[in-house]
Amino acid sequence: MTDPDRYPGVPRWVKGFGIAVGAAVVLLVVALHVGGGLRHDMPSIGARTDPATPENGR
């Protein structure tokens, strides 16, 4: 008879790490789609937020 393998499969910590990374990716994708993307509330640099507002704010 042959000796059984010492590690018959993937180690438990590798499975746990893979599940944690997969969950983080899923949460990131959901947050990006629900929140409207990375720049939802950030205007472009130098752009006015309201086109009707003059440069000096009056």
N, C-alpha and C positions, 0 to 999 in steps of 0.2 A: 504494500500500500504506500501511496505517496503521502507526504505531509500536506495538510491543508495550507492554502496560501495564508500568509500572515495578514495581508490586507486584501480581502476579497473584493473590495470596491473602492470608491472614492472616500477619503477620510471625512469624518463628520464635520470638521471645521471648514473644509472646502465647500461642502454642501451648504453650510450655514452662511458662509461668506457670499456664495453665489446667490442665495435667496435674498440676502440683505441688499446686495448690489442691484439685483433685479427689481426689488421693491422700490429702491431709491429712484431708479430710472423710470419706473411706472409713475411714481408720484411726481417726478419732474415733468414728464410728458403731460400728465393730467393738469398740473398747475399751469403749464404754458398754454394749453388749449382753453382752459376755463378762464384764466386771467387775461387772455388776449395777447400773450407774447411777452417778451422781455421788456419792451419799451412802452408798455401800456400807459403809464402815467408820466413818462419822462419826455418832455419836448426835445427837439433837436437843439444842439448847442447854437446859440445866437438867434434862434427863431423866436418870434413873438408868439405868445399863446393865443392871443385874440387878434386877428387881422384888423379889426376895427379900432383897436387901441393905438393911438399915436406913439411914437418912440419915447417921448418924455412922460407918458402916462396921464396926460391931461385930456 
